[in-house]
């Protein structure tokens, strides 16, 4: 399956609901963070792969975000009115 880049589509994928992240408490190690993830979203709006693009992110935060993204459904990206698979970057922070 080929995934288009977000800059090459007419409409990017949009979550159908607000993601529910199960994140750890506010310990000193997880208070100040920002993580970027590349999601591969198929033409049906299903997340098929999530890549963490920040190497030094707290592991407990990454796990919570990954779990949320894999169950989240999206309105698919569109090109010329047709749903397509996309690679799209999302940023998550407290």
Buried (B, 14 or more C-beta within 10 A) or exposed (E): EEBBEBEEBEBBBEBEEEEEBEBEEEEEEBEEBEBBBBBBBBBEBBBEEBEBEBEEBBEBBBEBBBBBBEEBBBBBBBBEEEBBBBBBEBEBEE
